[in-house]
Amino acid sequence: MYLDHLAPKAPTLTPAENDRWETIDAQLCVVLKGTLDPSLKQLFRSYETCAQIWEHAKLLYTNDTQCLYGVCFKFATLISSKHQDSMTDYMGQIHALFHEFNELLPPSPNPATEIEQRLKFFMLGALHGLADKYSHIRDQILGSPVVPTLTFNLLYSFACTRTT
């Protein structure tokens, strides 16, 4: 019934039907934005139609970057805590994260691809380790559909333009 609100182009309607369609679209936008995690609301603030929100959400949530970042975050948190109640539980968690990592970045028979994948992993680790004052850099990179490989020049240039 409301699927046409997720299409990139609104259907051809009469002026009266168009007013009603725009009203419904605005109401649906409020609902969609209300379902977002509070930390993501800023990313969606500028989108005014359901189609715009939907397209950005698809990029964000079908993007393995977010999943990979989550694995990196869990891994870093786990290893930085230096507190294990049970070695079996700890190693089980490490093993599970390793499998999640390999599902997102499967080992490649091509060494060049393998190195590129591992560089992405370490770039995400570098993003995890950024100080809070650089969180806007992390958010900007994680919001893009492509994660740059380990590019310290990119991080350095972002940091320099923000602090000067």
VMD Tcl script that draws the C-alpha trace (Angstrom):
set ca {
  {0.00 0.00 0.00}
  {2.80 2.44 0.91}
  {5.58 0.83 -1.15}
  {5.52 3.68 -3.66}
  {6.89 5.90 -0.86}
  {10.12 3.91 -0.97}
  {10.54 4.33 -4.74}
  {13.05 6.96 -5.87}
  {10.37 8.80 -7.86}
  {6.86 9.60 -6.68}
  {4.03 8.28 -8.84}
  {2.24 10.60 -11.26}
  {-0.80 11.91 -9.40}
  {-3.40 14.62 -9.68}
  {-2.70 17.73 -7.58}
  {-5.21 16.63 -4.91}
  {-3.77 13.10 -4.80}
  {-0.24 14.54 -4.70}
  {-1.03 16.64 -1.61}
  {-2.32 13.56 0.18}
  {0.69 11.52 -0.98}
  {3.13 14.16 0.33}
  {1.28 14.27 3.69}
  {1.49 10.49 4.04}
  {5.15 10.54 2.99}
  {5.95 13.15 5.64}
  {4.16 11.08 8.29}
  {6.02 7.95 7.24}
  {9.32 9.87 7.43}
  {8.57 10.75 11.03}
  {7.89 7.08 11.77}
  {11.06 5.91 9.99}
  {13.25 8.47 11.74}
  {11.64 7.55 15.06}
  {12.76 3.94 14.69}
  {16.42 4.87 14.28}
  {18.95 4.36 17.01}
  {19.60 7.79 18.61}
  {23.26 7.64 17.57}
  {22.20 7.45 13.90}
  {19.52 10.14 13.83}
  {22.01 12.85 12.88}
  {22.95 10.89 9.73}
  {19.33 10.92 8.55}
  {18.29 14.41 9.62}
  {18.69 16.01 6.17}
  {16.57 13.45 4.31}
  {13.06 14.69 3.63}
  {11.37 11.80 1.82}
  {10.87 8.16 2.68}
  {12.75 7.20 -0.49}
  {15.80 9.22 0.59}
  {15.78 7.69 4.06}
  {15.30 4.20 2.63}
  {18.17 4.55 0.12}
  {20.57 5.79 2.79}
  {19.48 3.10 5.25}
  {20.04 0.40 2.62}
  {23.56 1.70 2.06}
  {24.23 1.82 5.76}
  {22.73 -1.50 6.80}
  {23.56 -3.67 3.79}
  {27.08 -2.43 4.02}
  {29.45 -5.04 5.45}
  {31.51 -2.16 6.80}
  {29.17 -1.71 9.76}
  {29.18 -5.44 10.50}
  {32.95 -5.61 10.21}
  {33.31 -2.58 12.46}
  {31.11 -4.36 15.00}
  {33.36 -7.43 14.90}
  {36.45 -5.23 15.30}
  {34.82 -3.36 18.19}
  {33.87 -6.59 19.99}
  {37.34 -8.01 19.39}
  {39.12 -4.89 20.66}
  {36.83 -4.66 23.69}
  {37.34 -8.30 24.49}
  {41.11 -8.21 24.23}
  {41.54 -4.86 25.95}
  {39.56 -5.82 29.05}
  {42.29 -8.23 30.17}
  {39.73 -9.85 32.43}
  {38.51 -13.36 31.80}
  {36.28 -15.30 34.14}
  {36.84 -18.46 32.13}
  {39.52 -19.22 29.56}
  {37.03 -21.47 27.76}
  {34.49 -18.65 27.42}
  {37.17 -16.18 26.37}
  {38.62 -18.44 23.69}
  {35.11 -19.34 22.52}
  {34.35 -15.66 22.04}
  {37.63 -15.12 20.18}
  {36.88 -18.12 17.97}
  {33.36 -16.84 17.21}
  {34.70 -13.40 16.29}
  {37.32 -15.00 14.07}
  {34.57 -16.86 12.19}
  {32.47 -13.70 11.87}
  {35.54 -11.89 10.56}
  {36.20 -14.60 7.97}
  {32.56 -14.57 6.86}
  {32.76 -10.84 6.20}
  {36.27 -10.95 4.71}
  {36.80 -14.52 3.53}
  {40.37 -15.67 2.94}
  {41.27 -15.28 -0.70}
  {43.36 -17.48 -2.94}
  {44.69 -14.22 -4.39}
  {47.43 -12.78 -2.12}
  {46.80 -9.20 -3.30}
  {43.11 -9.48 -2.35}
  {44.06 -11.04 0.98}
  {46.35 -8.14 1.81}
  {43.69 -5.60 0.80}
  {41.14 -7.31 3.06}
  {43.51 -7.38 6.00}
  {44.33 -3.69 5.43}
  {40.61 -2.96 5.71}
  {40.54 -4.84 9.00}
  {43.38 -2.78 10.42}
  {41.84 0.44 9.12}
  {38.68 -0.43 11.03}
  {40.83 -1.17 14.07}
  {42.43 2.25 13.67}
  {38.97 3.82 13.48}
  {37.99 2.03 16.68}
  {41.05 3.40 18.45}
  {40.45 7.03 17.44}
  {40.01 9.48 20.29}
  {36.50 10.84 20.84}
  {37.46 14.22 19.41}
  {37.87 12.47 16.03}
  {34.54 10.61 16.16}
  {33.24 12.72 13.26}
  {36.03 11.28 11.09}
  {35.11 7.73 12.10}
  {31.41 8.39 11.45}
  {32.11 9.91 8.05}
  {34.27 6.98 6.94}
  {31.85 4.38 8.32}
  {28.96 6.11 6.60}
  {30.58 5.75 3.20}
  {29.88 2.65 1.10}
  {33.60 1.87 0.73}
  {36.11 1.58 3.53}
  {39.49 2.91 2.55}
  {42.34 0.57 3.22}
  {44.87 1.51 5.85}
  {45.29 5.11 4.74}
  {46.83 7.12 7.49}
  {47.12 10.07 5.10}
  {43.31 10.12 4.95}
  {42.97 10.14 8.74}
  {45.77 12.65 9.11}
  {44.28 15.00 6.51}
  {40.86 14.81 8.18}
  {42.40 15.53 11.56}
  {44.44 18.46 10.26}
  {41.50 20.13 8.53}
  {39.36 19.78 11.66}
  {41.90 21.09 14.17}
  {43.46 23.97 12.24}
}
mol new
graphics top color blue
foreach p $ca { graphics top sphere $p radius 0.5 }
foreach p [lrange $ca 0 end-1] q [lrange $ca 1 end] { graphics top cylinder $p $q radius 0.2 }
display resetview
